[in-house]
Amino acid sequence: MRDISLDKVNEIRERMLETVKTASLTHEQKVATMANHADSLLEVLDKPEGLDELLDADIESQCICDLFEGHAPMRPRYIIPDYAKFMKEGSKFLQLDPPKDLYEALNSLLIFYRHVPSVTNFPVYVGQLDELLEPFVHDVDRDLAKKMIKLFFINMDRTILDSFSHANIGPKDTLAGRLILEVEAELEQAVPNITLKYDPEVTSDEFALMGINTALHSAKPSFANHKMFTSEFGERYVIASCYNGLPLGGGAYTLSRLIIKNIAKRAKNIEDFKTNTLPYVMDIMARYMDARIKFEVEESGFFENNFLAKEGFIKRERFSAMFGMVGLAEAVNILLEKEGIEGRYGHSEVADKLAVEIMDIIDDFNKNHFNKYCEVSDCHFLLHAQVGIATDVNVSPGTRIPIGEEPEDLIEHLKHCKKFHKYFPSGTGDIFPIDLTVHKNHEYVLDIIKGAMKEDIRYLSFYSSDSDVIRITGYLVKKSEINKLEKGQSVLQDTTALGMGAKHNCKILERKVR
């Protein structure tokens, strides 16, 4: 462990004292923040030369962001337990037998969630809930089953205090899935996030329309292209956190992101960006991720000591890492301006052609970078279109068209999405606020989903323009809770602060309504 300066220690101590005194954090949020401050006192990673300049710069010039994972990672960023194994076998560590009825199933899951770590300190994946609960819901009265599931979801919303927590349902139409959709349409809660795995050959129109109705009330579920994900991961995949495709029984060691916009600022011109600037930054970020993974696997002791690994709910060999990026739109516009070429991302052939060339360079780099601990993804990282963070200013998530510049024609917007969704097995998505009149025509949204997925669109999200629950980027927040936080009141979920930042910095309330 390397020494740090006394000035650095005192700076962190000041931030710790500010955390103690603040009125806008709950006790639990303060504890989590204090732990992050303590982590920042450690220096244990073998960081590549040149990283500090790219990582620790101000927001206008930072080229690499490690998304607050800490200096000494003591667990993987995203952990995806095999909950079906838990329901079948129980857990010795948790002293739980396999559940025999719906009461025990819901109780066991809530206990298990309390012991699943992640970068947020809450589980980023809470299971394929329709499949987990389906064996039990037929043994009780439908109304009682619905009431129990409703209380289960209320419990999650009040105790998993972070809307990066994610449940899956589908693609099959099940009673448990229907009850979940009914409950969530009534509750209109931010937690958990939900994805409906959609396959037109498996998912009934009736079930999909129920999902759309729920989405227009609560901004969830989103719709994942089940065929596309299974072609990459097989059947053992999940959607977790924001919209991250990850292997079941594994997860992601780490996620760092390239801020493509700021990398473009450093380049002299397009050719310099392609051949020098971008490859230089990618190489440093990849080696930084390698260092994080090495520490987690070889030194942290997590995979040797945590009960999730000991009892087989996760396996180290099913973990990969996520090579993320944001700001492609702004990068393209900057590079074209440097060359004096007219064109704008999402609105001209020359801009979109350059964007595809950039993605091909990133994809090719990733396919030629090897990490021996990423066996599940053939020893490569997984590309990820990162959703952005609260401090991003004029940096669009992943490959999205900037808010306020969306094409008038939804079809043209979807055609643009098609160019980029193929690159990102570990997650990308686009968000469409829907006009109130659509409440009377859910078939319109279903037609969009069917047409989009036929064209290899990976992931789509919708919410009503009047909904209190809104999708910020890949996570959900209530507008009413943002209003409370803006007045200096503490709120239950820590993602509300991220949503407030996105409201002010990223214009998320100004998306084009369809």
N, C-alpha and C positions, 0 to 999 in steps of 0.2 A: 504493500500500500504506500503510495507516494504522499509526501507532505504537501500541505496547502498553506498559503500565507495567512498571517494573523489578520490582515485586512479582510481577506475572504471569510474567515471565521466570524469576524465581527459583523460583516455585511449580512451573513446568514442569521446571526443572532438577532439582528434588528428586524429581519423579516419574521422570525419566530415570535418576537414580542408583538409585532403588528397583528399576527394571526391570533394570538391570545386575546388581544383587545378588541378585535373587530366585532361589530354587531350584526354583520350580514351573513355569518356562517353559523350553522348549528354546531353543537358539541362534536358530533360525529365527523362533520366536515373539518373542524379544527384539528381533530386527532389525525385525520388522514393527511392534512396539509403539513402538520408538524412532522409526521413521518417522512414526507418528501423533503422537508428542510434538512432533516437529519441525514438522509441519504446523500444529499448534495455535499456533505462534508467528506465523503469518501472519494478516493481516486484509485481504482484498481484495474481499469481496463487498459489494454495495450493499444492505445489509439494511434491511427496512422498519422504520419507527418502531413501537415496542411489542413487537418480537420478543424482545429480551433478557429481558424480564420473563416471557414465556411459555416460552422455550426454556431459560433458565439457572436456573430455579427448582429447589428440592429435589423429590425424587421424589413427594412427597405433593401438590404443587401445580403441577408442570410440565404444561403443556397442549399443547406442541409438542415433538416429539423428532425430531432429524435423523439418528438411528441411526448416529452416529459417522462421518459421511462426510468430516469434515475441513473446514477453513476455506478451502481453495483447491483445489477438485476438479480433478485433473489428468487424469481419465478418467471416463467414465460409470460409474455404480454397477454396472449389469448389462450385460454384453456377450454377444451371441448370434451367434457366427459361423456362416456358412453352410458347414458341414463338407462337405456334398455337393459344393460347388464346389471345395473344397480337394482332395477325393479325385479329382475329375475333371481338375483342372488343375495340381495341385501348387502350390508357392510359390517365387517367385524369391527373396524375402527369406530364406526358410529353406533355400534351395538344395535343394529336394526336388522330384523328378519325381512324377507321378501314380503311386500304388502299383499294382503288377501282380499281387501275390498277398497272402495273408493275413499273411505275415511283414512285408512292407513296409507294409501298411495299418495294422497295430497299431503298428509302430514310428513311422510318420509321425504318427499321432494323438497318441502320447505326446510327441513333439517339439513338435507344435503346441500342446498344452495348456500347455506351459511358457511360452508367449508370449501367453497370453490373460489380460489383467488384469481386475480387478474390485475391488469394495470390500474383498474378503477377500484380495486378491493371488493368488487361485486362480480357475480358470474356474468360473463358476456354471452353465455348460451345457457338457456334453462330447459332445453330439450325439444324433441319432436312431440309436442304435448298431446296431439290428437292420438297418435299411436300409443303413447304411454298410458293414456287414460281410457282408451277405447275398451280394453278388456273388462273394465270395472263399471262403466256407466250404464250398462244394460242390466245390472243386478239391482238397481234401485229405481224408484219412481223418477220419471224424466224431470219433473219440477224440483224434486229434491237434488238430483244430480246437478241441475243448473244452479241451484242456490249454493251448493257446495263449491262448484267451480267458480262462481262469482266471488265468494268469500276468499277463495284461493288467489284469485287475481287481485282482489283488494289488498290482501296481505302482501303480495309481491310489490305492488305499487307503493306501499307504505314502508316496506323494509328493505327492498333493493333500490337504494336511493340514487339510481343512475340509469338513464334511459338508453345506455349502450347495451343493456341486458336484452336478449333476443330469444324469442320462441319461434318454432317452425310448425306449420301444419301443411296438409296436402301431400302429394297431389290427389290422393283418394278422398272421396266424399265419405265422411264418417259421422256418426252421431256426436262423438266427442268434439270433432272439428266444428260441427254446426253449433253446439252449445257454446264453444269458445267464441265463435263469431257473434252469436247473440249477446253474450255477456259483454264483450268488448264494445259493441255498438251502444249498449246501454250505459256503460261506465264512463266512456270517453276519457281514459287515462293515458298517461304518457309511457308507463312502464307495465309490462315489457313491450318492446318493439316486437313486431310479428311479421314473418314472411310466409306467404302461401306459395308453395312450390306448384307451379302450374304446368300441366301438360294437356293439351286439348284432346288427346286420345285417352286420357285417364280421368281428368277432372271434369265432372259434370257441369253443364252451364248453370244449373241451379246453385251448386256449391260456389262456383266462381262469382255469380251475381250476389250471393250472400256476402262474399268477401268484399266485393265492390261497395255494397251498402255499408258495411262496417268501416271501410276505408274512408268513405265520405262523411262518417260521423267522428272518426277517431284517428285519421291519418295512417291507419294500419288495417289490414296487412298490406305490405308491398307484394309484388308479383315477380317471382323468379322463374327464369326459363329452365325448367327441370331437365329437359333434353340436353340443353347446352351444358349445364353443370355436370350431369351424369356422364357426358361424353369425355369430360376432363378428369373427374374425380371418381367415377363409378357411383354406385348407389350410396356409398358411405361418405356423404358430404353433408354439411350443414351451412346455414346462413347465420352468422353471428355478428355481434357488435353492431356496426352501422349496416353493412350489407356484404360482409366478408364471407366469401366461399372458403371453407376450411375443412380439413379431413376430420371425420368423426373419430373420437378416441385419441385425438392429438391436439393440434392447434398451431399457433404461430409463436415462435420464440420472441420475435421483435418486429417492429415496423418503424422504419425511417422513411422520410420522404424528400424527394428532390423538389425544390421550389424553382420550377423551370423558368418562371418569369425573371427571377433575379439572376439565374445562370445566363439568360439571354442578354441581360444588361452588361455582363462582363465581356461578351464577345464583340469582336471588331465588325463582323459581318456574318452572313449565314454560313459560309464555308468554315470560318473560324469556329463558330458554334458547333457545327457538326463534327469537325475533325479534332478539335482541341478542347474547347471549354467544357462541353457536355461530357465527353469521355473522361476528362480529368476529374470532374466532380463525381461522376458515377463510380469511378474506381475507388475514390476515397470513401464514399458512403458504403459501398459494398464491403470494403475491408473493415470499416467501423462496425457494420453489422456482424461480420465474421468474429470480431473481438467480443461482441456482446454474447453471441451464441456460445463461443468457446468458454466464457466464464460461467454461463448458466449450466452448461453440460458438465464441465470438468471441475468446477470449483464451488458452485453454489450449494450442491448437495440436494437440490430439489428432487431430482428424479430418483435418488436413492432413499430419501427419507419421507416424502409426502405419501399419505395413504392412498391418494388417487392413483399413483404409479404402482405402489406396492400391491394394491388389490386389483390392478389391471383395468381401472376405469379410463386411464390414459396410458399410452405407450410412447416413449421418447421417439421411437422410429417413425411416429405419425405426426411429428412436428416439422414445419417448414418455417420460412420467414417471409415477410412481405416487403417488397421493394416498391415503395410508394412514390407518387408524384402529384403535384398540383400546378395550376397556372399555365397549362399548355396554351390556352387562348391568348393570354397576355404575352407569352413568349413569342408566339407567331406574329402578333401585331407589332411587337417591338422590332423583331428581326426584319420584317418587311419595311418598316419605317427606316431602319438603318440603311437599307438598300435603295430607298426611294421608290419602292414598288407599291402600287395601289392594291388594296385588298384588305379584307377583314375576316377574322376567324368566324366560320359559320355562315359567311355570306359571299364568299368568292372561291372559285376553283383553285386559284393560285395559293390562297391561304390554307385551304384544307389539304391540298397536295403537300405543302410543306409540313403541316401537322402530322400527316401520315408518315412522311419521311422521318420525322423526329421520333415517332413511336416505333418505327422499324429499327432505328438505331438503339433505342432503349431496350427493345425486345431482344435484339441480337446480342447486346452486351450481356443481358441477363442469361441468355442461353449459353454463353461462353464463360460465365463465372460459376465456379463450383464450390459448394460447401458440403463437406462429407457428412454433416449432421442433418442434412435436409433430404434424406433418402426417399421420403414419401413423394417428393416432387422431383425425382431423378437428380437430386443433388444441386438443383437450381432454386433460387428464390421464386416466389409467386408475385407477379406484377399486380399492383393495387392502385386504383384511381382514388386517392385519399380525399375525404370529404371537406377538408379545411378545418381551421380552428378559429376561435373567437378573435384572435389578434390579427388574422389575415385581413389586409386592406387591399382591395382591387386585385385579389388573387382568386380566380375561380377554382372550385373543386375539380380535381381530376382533369377530365377532358371536356367539361361542360362549357356551353356557350354562356358568356357573362349575362347575369340578370339584367334585364332591360334591353338586351340585344337579341332576344329570341326571335326566330323567324315567325312571320305572321301565320304561315301555314303549318299546322301540326305535322302533317306528313313530311314536309321538308325538314322539320326539326328531327323527326325520327330517322329519316334517311341519313342525317348527319351523325346521329348516335351510332348507327350501324357501322360506320367507318372505324369506330374505336372500341366498342364493347368486346370485340373478339380478343383483345390483348390482355384482358384482366380476369383470369379465373378466380383470383381472390377478392374480386369486388369492384364493381362500378355501377352507376345507376343514374337515372334522370327523374326529375320531380315535376309533376304537373298539377298546379292548383286548378280545380274544376269549378265552373260556374254553378250557381245554385240551381239553375234549371235542370241540371243533369240528375238531380235527385229524382226526377220523374222519368229518366231514361238511362237506366244503368246499362242497358244493352249497348249504348253508344261507347261506354268505356270498355266493355268486354270486347267489342269489335276492334278497338284500338289495341288491346292486349293481344288478341289473336293475330292480328296483322303484324304487329311489331315482333312477336316471337317467331313468326314464320320467317322474318327477315333477320333473325339472329340478334335481336335486341336482348340483352342479358337480364335486365332488371328495371322495373318501372314502379313508380310510387305516385299515388294520387291523394289529394285531400280536398275537401270542400272549401271554397273561398271564405265561408263564414264560420269555419270550425275553430273552436278554442284550442284543440290539440293540432299543432302544425308540425310538419317535417322540416327541420332546420336544414340539414344536409343529408345525413344518414340516420339521424336520431330525432326523437320527438320531444317537444316542449309545449307546455300550455302558455298561450299568450297572457292569460290572467296571472300566471305565476311570474312571468317576466315583468308585468306591471308592478307586482308586489316588490320584486327585487329592485326595480328602478327607484322605488320609494324608500329603499334602505331596509326593508323588512327581510328577515331570514325566510328561506323557503326549504321545502323538504328535500328536493332532488338537486344535486350539485350540477347537473347538466343545464339547469335553468340559467346559470351564470354564463355558460357557453352560448346558450341561445340568445341571451341579452347582448353579448358581444357580437354575435352574427347579425342580429337585428340592426345594430348601429354601424358595423363595419362592412357587412356583406350584402346589405339591402335585400334580405331574404323575404321581407314582406312585400317586395315590389315585383315578384315573379309574374310573368304573363299568365293571366287566367285564361283557361281554355274552355 
